[in-house]
Amino acid sequence: MTALAALSAYLPQGPGWLPTWQLIVAVTATLNTIGNMTSVAASRKLYNSAPAFVNPLQSRTFAIWTLTSAVVRFYAAYNIHNKMIYDIALFTYLFAFFHFGSELLIFRTARPAVPNMSPVVVACEFPLFPRADFAGLDAVPVRLLRRALVMDRRFLILRLRLSRAFFWGPFEFDRSRIGVAVASRPAAAVTA
């Protein structure tokens, strides 16, 4: 028996590429967990606009959150036809999308870069897999995701309007409301 044949026996069996994709994302998340548990460097790459806010405790908390998502995705890779596990896996992607999206657009602790855009891209790919890969699964989670994305768009439009009315610029966030002792204005505006 060749090494490839021995390895393929352990790969998830299912229709299409969805189970394999779940496994790849789960392994990547596990490796990311190890990186975040051992160093704050990986978390600082994600939150590149506010690396001073990243400390070892926050990095380890992020690692456990990532490990939790990895475990759910491992289960989904091998049990893709179990609707409850599939739905839970879908929601892990939804949570990741909202987390990284809010860090990019609302809290502005991250700037667009490869380390923090890749989770957003991965979170968008899972619900958009071809219908053939769903293999008869109920489409309710996809409809919920689409509805949530529309709600998120409405929230961002409202947030943009409020930010123009009350803050210095679009998507400017008053960090004093969340207990972060950093000036909200750009450095040039503070010294002027």
N, C-alpha and C positions, 0 to 999 in steps of 0.2 A: 504494500500500500504506500502510495506516495505521500509526501508531507502535505500537499495541497488537498488530497482526498481526506486525510486524517483531520485537517483543519476544517474542511467544509462540513464535517459531521457535527461540529459544534456551532456553526453559524445558524442563525434563525431561519426556519423554513416558513415560507409564506408567499403569497402572491406578490409579484412586482418587487420593487426596490425598497418599499417602505420599512419592512423589518430590518433590512441591512442598514438602511439610513439611521434608524433608531439606534442600532448597535454602535455605529460609527460615532454618533453624537454622544452616546453614553460613555464610550471609552474616552473620547476627548474631554468630556466633563470630569471624568475620574482623574485624568492627568492634570487638568486645571485645578482640581481639588488639592492634589499633592503639591502643586506649585504654590497655591495660596496658603497652605498649612505651613510650609517651610520658609516662606519669605513674603514680604509685603510688596516686592517688586512687580509681581503680576497684577495685583490690585491697583497699584499706582499707574500701571499702563492703561487700565480700564478707566479710571477716574483721573484722566490726565489734566483736567482744568483745576483740580483741587487736590494735588498729591499730598499736601500737608495734612489733609483730613484723614488720610489712610493710615491707620495704626495697626499693630499686630492683632488686637482684638477684632477690629473690623474685618481684617483679612481672613482670620480664622472663621468668623461668622459667615462671611461670604463663601468660604470653602465648604462649610457644612450645608449651606443652602444649595450650592452646586452639587454636592454629593447626593443630597436628597433628590434633586432632579435627575441625576444620573441613575439612581436606583430605580426610579419610576420608569425611566426610558429603557433600562435593561429589561424590566418586566414586560414593557410594551413590545419590545423587539421580539421576545419569545412567545408572547400571548397577544398578538395583534388582533385576533378575532374576539377577544374578551372585551365587550363594549365598555365596561367600567374602567378597565386598565387603559384602554385606548383614550377614553374621555379624560382621565386624570393626566395622561401624557400630553394630550392636547392643551390642557390648562397649564402645564408647566411651561410650555412654549409661550402661551399667552401672558403668563406672569413675567417671564423673561423679557418679552417684547415691551410690556408696559414699564418694567423697571428700567431697562436700558433706554427706552424712549423718553421717559421722564427725566432721567439723568442727563440726557443730551439736550432736550428741548425746554424743560421747565426749571429744574434745579441748576442746570448748566455746570455740573461738576465734571462733565466729559465733553471733549471736542470730537468731531468726527475723525476717526483714525481706524486702522485695521483692527486693533485689539477690541475696541468697543463697538464697532460696526458688525463684526462677524457674528456676535450673538443675536443681533437684530435680524440679520439676513437668515440665519439658521431658524430663528423663531418664526419667520415668515414662510419658510419653505415647507415645513411639516404640514400645515393645514392646506397648502396649495398643491399637494401631490395629486397626480391624475386620479380620476374617479375609479379607474380600473384597479389601482392599488388599494382602494378602500375595501374591495371585495365584499360588497353587500353590507358594510357597516352603515349604521344610521347616519344621516347627514346633519343631524341636529347640532353636533359640536361645531361644524363648519358654519352653519347659520348663526350660531351664537357668536363665533369669532367675528364674522362679518358685521354683525350688529354691534359688537363691542368696538370694532375699529371705526364704525360710523360714529358711535358715541364718543370715542376718543377724539375724532376729528372735530366734532362739535365742541368738545371741551377745549381743545387747543384754539379754536376760533374764538371762543368766549374768553379764554385766557389772554389771547393776543389783544382783543379789544380792551380788556381790563388793564393790561400792562401798558397800553398806549395812554390810557386815561390817568392811571395812578402812579406809574413808575417811570423811570428814565428812558426806557426803550423797549422794543418788543422782547418778550420773554425774560425781562429782567426780574429777578427774584429777590425779595427782601429777606435776606438770611437772618436778620435779627428776630424774625418771628419763629424760627425753629431753633433758636438758641445758639447759633453759630456766630462767633464774635469776629466777623469779617465785614468790612465795608462793602456795600452793594455797588457803589459807583466804581467806574474804572479809575485806575491810579492817577491818570492825568486830571480827571475831574476833582479828585480829592485834594490834590496839591494846588489846584487853581483857586 
